[in-house]
Amino acid sequence: MAKPKVYVTRELPERGMKIIKERFDAEVWPEYGPPPKDEIIRKARDADALVTLLSDKIDAEVFDAAPKLKIIAQMAVGYDNIDVAEATKRGIYVTNTPGVLTETTADFAWALLMAIARRVVEADKYVRSGQWKVSWHPSMMLGRDVHGATLGILGAGRIGTAVARRAKGFNMKIIYYDVIPMPPEVEKELGARRVDLDTLFREADFLSIHVPLTKETYHIVNEEKLRLMKKTAYIINTSRGPVVDEKALYKALKEGWIAGAALDVFEQEPTPMDNPLLKLDNIVVAPHIASASYETRSKMAEMVAENLVAFFEGRQPPNLVNPEVIKIRPLSRLF
């Protein structure tokens, strides 16, 4: 029996890629950057499966060109780049790679939080540019204390909870907003208090964002909410760029409504060099690398492979996003 054809939109870390190449007739987009959409459409025509990343838009246009397509295995927790409802309607399975990047992303959220609070990036530039002329001064590069401050968590799922758990070591007061409350035992363990959205913005010294991108969360951080914040407060975003209105954030940072921000994600990625946020000193930026550790990315690639293997062996993929698809396309062994 011929092996199922899989089109992979980027070279994955070796552990996962090895399994895919051994088990499937796999073709991999060879370049560092993402394939154009018309290339994905062209390759999808004969594909039984697609392996995708967040930068690949997979919608009805792709599905129309891909009559054999049975599964999309996404290497990410989020999947807002995929029209899941349309995929389900057509009997196409969608999988993701949750859980594995929780701790790694939480680590990076804290790296950003510490960097913006203590002006680490500014200080680095200060030294490298030759501005450091006096060995020590009482007002040189003053930042804000993290210990004892109030940490606000916007979105208390796995990653938000992991970020909150780290705050205990800094003796921080923890407040959070989520439509689904933390389990009572977790609230008790963390000393976390659930508050309404406006209270979260008003009371947080550091606001760490961990919501998925949905219609409800698009621009949830906007001018109205930013004006509620303390002038000494900071925003950290490792979720999705469009949950923050960047024009409003620029205004807030430029006019001093808040003290600073640290962003791993942007409304447009890569963010253009003329993005006015990049001209500000009170912001730390990164190129969407919160999950970028060797261990985590390797495990994510393995999970992609495991989802594919399970599906084509007639088993439910471990990380199926749309389980209702099983009624439309029952599982069956395909190789």
Stockholm file with secondary structure:
# STOCKHOLM 1.0

chainA/1-335         MAKPKVYVTRELPERGMKIIKERFDAEVWPEYGPPPKDEIIRKARDADALVTLLSDKIDAEVFDAAPKLKIIAQMAVGYDNIDVAEATKRGIYVTNTPGVLTETTADFAWALLMAIARRVVEADKYVRSGQWKVSWHPSMMLGRDVHGATLGILGAGRIGTAVARRAKGFNMKIIYYDVIPMPPEVEKELGARRVDLDTLFREADFLSIHVPLTKETYHIVNEEKLRLMKKTAYIINTSRGPVVDEKALYKALKEGWIAGAALDVFEQEPTPMDNPLLKLDNIVVAPHIASASYETRSKMAEMVAENLVAFFEGRQPPNLVNPEVIKIRPLSRLF
#=GR chainA/1-335 SS CCCCEEEESSCCCHHHHHHHHHHSEEEECCSSSCCCHHHHHHHHTTCSEEEECTTSCBSHHHHHTCTTCCEEEESSSCCTTBCHHHHHHTTCEEECCCSTTHHHHHHHHHHHHHHHHTTHHHHHHHHHTTCCCSSCCTTTTCCCCCTTCEEEEESCSHHHHHHHHHHGGGTCEEEEECSSCCCHHHHHHHTEEECCHHHHHHHCSEEEECCCCCTTTTTCBCHHHHTTSCTTCEEEECSCGGGBCHHHHHHHHHHTSSSEEEESCCSSSSCCTTCGGGGCSSEEECSSCTTCCHHHHHHHHHHHHHHHHHHHTTSCCTTBSCTTHHHHSCCCCCC
#=GC SS_cons         CCCCEEEESSCCCHHHHHHHHHHSEEEECCSSSCCCHHHHHHHHTTCSEEEECTTSCBSHHHHHTCTTCCEEEESSSCCTTBCHHHHHHTTCEEECCCSTTHHHHHHHHHHHHHHHHTTHHHHHHHHHTTCCCSSCCTTTTCCCCCTTCEEEEESCSHHHHHHHHHHGGGTCEEEEECSSCCCHHHHHHHTEEECCHHHHHHHCSEEEECCCCCTTTTTCBCHHHHTTSCTTCEEEECSCGGGBCHHHHHHHHHHTSSSEEEESCCSSSSCCTTCGGGGCSSEEECSSCTTCCHHHHHHHHHHHHHHHHHHHTTSCCTTBSCTTHHHHSCCCCCC
//
